[in-house]
Structures are given as C-alpha cells and as structure tokens.
Amino acid sequence: MISLHFKQLQSVSFFSLLILVACSNSSNNRAVTLDELEAIQAEDQKEWEKYTAKRDMLTAVELIELADCDNLPCVELYMRDLSNDFFYASKGEYAAQNRSEIIDTAGNQLNMPASTFYIDVNPQASWRAAHTVHSKVLSDTLYNEFIRLGFKFVNEGYFRGIRSKQHRYVSEKYPGKTLYIAATYNPWNFKGLYKGNVTWPCYVFEVY
C-alpha cells in the first residue's frame, strides 16, 4: 500500500515537472509566472494530502458502525476505506498511521501508534473488537463523542475478559448497542503492540 502511494506521488511530481519544463521551454514565448507556479504547487499539495494520515483514532460513529460487523471480512471491507489513517498490521490488527509520544510508568518517552483497533478472529473465542487509544486527551475526546450521541453510564464491572473494571453505557438513539470503556495496562494480551509487558496507559473502547 505504501509503495503504491509512493508511486502515485512520484507520478504527480513527475507530471508537475513536465508542466514546468513545458512552460519554461525555449520554444515557448513566455516563462512561468509566479501565479502559475503557485497553482502547480497547490495541486501537488492536494495530491500529497490524499495520502497523509489526518487523524489519530476512529470516531464514535465508526465504532458503532463496526459493531454491526459479525465477521472479519466485513471489518476488513470497512477499514479499507480508512487506509490513509490506519494500516493493516496483520490478521485482525490495525494501527493508526499517526504516532504519539507516550510517557510510560518508568518515565520513558515512547513513540508509538496513537491508537489501535483489534478484532478477535479466533473461532473458539467470543467475538470481540476493541479500539485502544494511548493518551488521556484522545480518550476524553472519544468519550465526549459518545456522550454527545446520548450514551449514559449504566454500571461498572468486569466484562469481556479485561482485568480492569469497565464502565458500561447505553444510548436510546442506538438501541441494542452497548459501550464499554476501560483504563488498563492489559488491553489485549499477546496481540501485536501488546505482546510484551505494557507499561503505558491504555484506554479501551468496545461497542457491541
């Protein structure tokens, strides 16, 4: 995917170069004006922006829509349209293209994906999809999105296999959907980014 984008960008830059050469060719009667050069650069910038990640995490609405998926192909199809913002790490694992500076429990500064989205694809396991963000600021932003969608606190407890307590929310606007939120250092054992000992704060959002 990355190589494809790079080739596309190369084509754009090459096309712009051809325009510049044509405009400045000795066979032409005039040179490139400053306005024309700025217009060409503006078009180049638009093309670059197509392949640049613009956000750190999924939205509340996207998580609600993903909750309607009951199999991996459905999730893969949905996430394909978000490939500028999330890369497909491996089966059932997505990570944000944008990275964040995170401070772990030992005070070390870590550079890692701002968020991840994991799907349990084990046939023997209960279906589970979790979106984990790695900063309190992002967590608060996503939480407030759900609150604006009418989600209200119901209770807390140990749900969906996470060791930390989760808060459960429901919304009249989305009957049948339940939101679980947890702050934990053990978001998803032995998967991708969380294979080792997690020493940074994780905020997990799950919608079912």
N, C-alpha and C positions, 0 to 999 in steps of 0.2 A: 504493500500500500504506500509506504513512504517513498519507495523508489519510483512508483508510478507518479506520485505527486511531484517528485523532483523532476522527472522527465517533462511533465506538463509545464512546470515553471520554466524549465530550460527552453521549451518551445515558445513560451510567452516572451521571454527575454530575447530570444533569437529573432522573433518577429519584430519586436521593438527596435532591435539593432538594424534590421533590414530597412525599416522606415527611416531611421536616422541617416543611414548610408544613402538611401534613395534621395532624401531631401537635400543632402549636402553634396551630392554627386556633381561633378564639374559640368555635366551635361544639362543640369538644371540652371534656370536663370536666377534663382534666389537661394539663400541659405535658410536654415531652420530658425524660426523666430523663437523667442523665449516662451511665448504663449503655447506654441506647438510642442515645444519640449516638455513643458509642464503638463500638457494634456496627455502626452505619451507616458510620462512618469506616473500620472494619476491612474491611467489604465493598468499599468504594471502593478501598482499598489493594490488595486481591486483584485487582480488575479492572485497576488500573494495572500490577501486576506481570506480567500476561499479555502486555503489550505492551512490556516493558522487557528489553533485552538482558541476559543473565545471565552470559555468558562471552566470552572473547577469541578462542577458536580452536576448530577441530574437534578431536575426540578421535581417538586411535589407532584405535579400533574403527570410527569413522565413515569414516576414510580407507581402512581395509581394505574396508569395505562398498562405498565409492565405486569402489574398484578393480575391482569386478565389472561396473561400467557400461562398455559399449563404444560408447556414443553419447551425444550431448548431451541428448536428451530424457530419458534415464534419469537423468542427473545433475540436470537441472532438477527432475524429479519428487522426487528425494531431497532436494534443497536446499530445496524448497518448505516442507517441514515444519520447516526451521530458519530461517524468515524472520524470526523475532523476534531472532535473533542475527546473521544475515548478510543484507545487502541485495544485490539483483541489479543490478550496475552497468551491464553491457551484455552482449552475447552472449559467454558463456564466462567472465565475470568476476564474482566475488563478493568482497565486503569485509565485515569484521566491523563490526557496529554500534558496538561499544565502541572507543574511541580510546585511544591511549597516547602518553605523552610520550617521544620518542626523541631521543637526542643523536647528531648526525651527526659526520663526521670533522673538521669545522671547529669543533666545539663548539657548534653551533647547536641550539636545542631545537625539535623538530618535533612537531606534533600530527597524528597520522595513524591510520588503522585499525590495530588491534592485529595483524591478520593478513589475508591474502587467500587466495583459492582460485581458481586459473586453470585453464581447460581449453583445450587446443589444438583448435580447430574447423576448422582449415584442411584441406580434403580431401587436399591434397598432402603434408601433414605426418604424421609418425608420431604416434599417439595419445599425448598427454601431459597429465597433470593434476598440478599442484603446489600444495602448501599452504605458504605462506611466513609466518613469524612475525617480528616486528620487535624482539624483546628476547631476551637470553640466558636470562632467567628463564623465559619461555614456552617457549623451545626446550628447556631442561633438563626442564621438566615433561612436554612431549610425548615427548621422548626416553625418559624413565623409564617412561612408559606403555607404549611399545613393548617396553622391556626386560622389564617385568612380564608381557607377553604372550609372552615366550620368544624374542624376536628377538636374534640373536647376530651379532657382526661377522664378515664373511667376508673382504672385501678392500676396497681403495680404487682409484679410477681416474677417468677422465673418461668419464662416462656421460650419456646423454640430452641432450647438447648444451650442458650447463652448463660454463663455462670453468674453474670451480674444481673441485678434486677432490671426489668424492663417496664417502662410506663406504657400503658395501653390507651389508645384514643380511638374514638369513632366519630363519624360525621353524618348528619341527616341527609346531606347532599350526596353522599356516597354510600347508600345502604348496602350492607354486606361486606364492606371494606373495613379492615382493622389495621391501625398503625401501631407499630411497636418501636419504641426508642430506648436505646441503652447507651450508657457511657461505660466503656470497658477496655481492658488491656488484653482481652482474649476474644476478638471479634469473630474469628473463623479459623479454627485450628488446622494447621498443616495445609493451608492453601496459599499459593502464590506469595504475596508480600508478607503473609502472616505465618510462614512455615517455621520460622525461628521464634526466639523469645521476643515478644512485642514489648517495647519499653516506651512507646509513645502513646498519647491519649487517642482513643478511637471513639467515634460517635456513630452508632449503628442505627439505620432506619430501615424498617421492613414493613411492607404493606401486603396484606393477604385478603 
